[in-house]
Amino acid sequence: MPGRAVERLSDIAHGLTHFPVNPDRGRSADTGEDVTDYRGRHEAPDQDSGQCFTTLGTCDSVYPLDVLEHPDWYGALLGETADLIRQATGIRRLTIYRAVPPGVGTINPGDWVAISEEYARRHSYGLMDGTIDDGSTDGVIICAEVESATLWGEGVLEEWGYQGPAIVGTLVEKDF
């Protein structure tokens, strides 16, 4: 298993990842407001630092060639993700999910996203650390359908860097 994947799995297990994005891209495409206050310091991968979703199983720049056969070995913690990875060679468009603060509705280039709704849901709880006006600490989940070629991974299959155009997401209802 790649070393970076082990480090990222450790972060995931300890709840330290909250879909951070590149801090240089700090404005929401739909509202124009500054959205950097909830971003982390870990930047999402791109063509210079990751492997494209469409190349899974065909090259081993980040993920080994057997990733399609054994996605659980490389960070697919949820069945939904593992199923998508096993079918990766035939997927050209897929739905991505992102946990964001209430009021943020855009998925921007450089944002961290998930291909599993459940994974994004888990990250939305406690996202805001008690900073929402109504006292809630939960974020919301937005989703959008994108080209699989816009997703770049760095070693953990649950988290992907989105490198497509800014896109307004659809709010996903959360089951509590």
C-alpha positions in Angstrom: 0.0 0.0 0.0 1.4 3.4 -0.9 2.8 5.4 2.1 0.6 8.4 1.5 -2.4 6.2 1.6 -1.5 4.9 5.0 -1.1 8.5 6.3 -4.4 9.6 4.8 -6.2 6.5 6.2 -4.8 7.5 9.6 -6.2 11.0 9.2 -9.6 9.6 8.1 -9.7 7.2 11.1 -9.0 10.1 13.4 -11.6 12.4 11.8 -9.1 15.0 10.7 -10.0 15.4 7.0 -12.8 17.8 6.2 -12.5 18.1 2.4 -10.1 21.0 2.3 -9.5 22.9 -0.9 -6.7 25.0 -2.4 -6.8 28.3 -0.3 -5.9 30.2 -3.5 -9.4 29.5 -4.8 -11.3 31.3 -2.1 -14.5 32.5 -3.7 -17.7 30.7 -4.2 -18.6 30.6 -7.9 -22.3 31.0 -7.2 -22.2 33.8 -4.6 -18.8 35.3 -5.0 -18.3 35.3 -1.2 -15.2 34.3 0.5 -15.4 30.6 1.5 -11.9 30.0 2.8 -12.8 30.1 6.5 -13.7 26.4 6.5 -10.9 25.1 4.3 -8.0 23.0 5.5 -4.4 23.2 4.6 -4.2 19.9 2.6 -4.6 20.6 -1.1 -6.5 18.3 -3.4 -4.4 16.4 -6.0 -4.4 17.4 -9.7 -2.6 16.2 -12.9 0.8 17.1 -11.4 0.3 15.3 -8.0 -2.3 12.6 -8.5 -3.7 9.8 -10.7 -6.8 10.4 -12.8 -9.9 8.2 -12.1 -10.0 7.1 -15.7 -6.5 5.5 -15.5 -7.3 3.2 -12.5 -6.1 -0.3 -13.3 -4.2 0.8 -16.4 -1.2 2.6 -15.0 0.4 2.6 -11.5 1.4 6.2 -11.0 -0.3 6.3 -7.6 -2.5 3.3 -7.3 -1.2 -0.2 -8.2 -2.5 -2.1 -11.2 -4.6 -4.4 -8.9 -6.6 -1.5 -7.5 -9.7 -2.6 -9.4 -9.6 -6.1 -7.9 -8.7 -5.0 -4.4 -10.0 -1.5 -3.8 -10.3 -2.2 0.0 -6.5 -2.5 0.1 -6.1 1.1 -1.1 -8.5 3.1 1.0 -12.0 2.1 -0.2 -13.6 2.0 3.2 -17.2 1.8 2.1 -19.0 -0.6 -0.2 -20.3 2.1 -2.4 -16.8 3.3 -3.2 -15.4 -0.2 -3.7 -18.2 -1.0 -6.2 -17.5 2.2 -8.2 -13.8 1.5 -8.3 -14.3 -2.1 -9.5 -16.3 -0.6 -12.4 -13.9 2.3 -13.0 -12.9 1.4 -16.5 -16.4 1.8 -17.8 -17.4 4.9 -15.9 -17.2 8.2 -17.8 -19.5 10.3 -15.6 -20.3 9.9 -12.0 -21.9 11.7 -9.1 -19.5 13.4 -6.6 -20.4 14.6 -3.1 -18.9 17.3 -1.0 -19.5 18.3 2.7 -19.7 22.1 2.9 -21.0 24.8 5.4 -24.6 25.8 4.9 -24.9 28.5 2.2 -22.0 27.1 0.1 -23.5 25.6 -3.0 -20.6 25.3 -5.5 -18.0 22.6 -6.1 -14.9 24.4 -7.3 -11.7 23.3 -9.0 -9.3 22.1 -6.3 -12.1 21.0 -3.9 -11.9 17.6 -2.2 -14.9 15.4 -3.1 -16.1 11.9 -2.4 -17.6 9.4 -4.8 -19.6 7.9 -1.9 -22.5 9.8 -0.5 -22.0 8.1 2.9 -18.4 9.3 3.1 -19.4 12.9 2.5 -22.3 12.5 5.0 -19.8 11.4 7.7 -17.6 14.4 7.0 -20.6 16.8 7.2 -21.2 16.1 10.9 -19.3 18.5 13.1 -17.8 20.2 10.1 -18.3 23.8 11.4 -17.1 23.3 15.0 -20.1 25.1 16.5 -19.8 28.2 14.2 -23.3 28.1 12.6 -25.7 30.8 14.0 -28.3 28.3 15.1 -25.7 26.5 17.3 -25.5 23.5 14.9 -22.1 22.1 14.1 -23.2 20.2 11.0 -22.5 21.1 7.4 -24.6 20.1 4.4 -23.9 17.8 1.4 -24.0 18.9 -2.2 -23.6 16.7 -5.2 -23.1 17.0 -8.9 -22.6 14.7 -11.9 -19.1 15.2 -13.5 -16.8 13.7 -16.0 -14.6 11.0 -14.3 -11.6 12.6 -16.0 -11.9 15.6 -13.7 -11.1 13.5 -10.6 -7.6 13.0 -9.3 -6.5 10.7 -6.4 -3.5 10.7 -4.2 -3.7 7.3 -2.6 -7.0 7.0 -0.7 -9.9 6.0 -2.9 -12.6 7.7 -0.7 -11.2 11.2 -1.4 -10.7 12.8 -4.8 -9.5 16.2 -6.0 -12.0 17.8 -8.4 -10.3 19.6 -11.2 -13.2 20.5 -13.5 -15.1 23.8 -13.9 -17.0 25.3 -11.0 -20.4 23.7 -10.8 -23.4 24.4 -8.7 -24.3 21.4 -6.6 -27.6 19.9 -5.7 -28.4 19.8 -2.0 -28.6 16.2 -0.6 -31.1 15.6 2.1 -29.5 14.0 5.2 -31.1 11.2 7.1 -30.4 11.7 10.8 
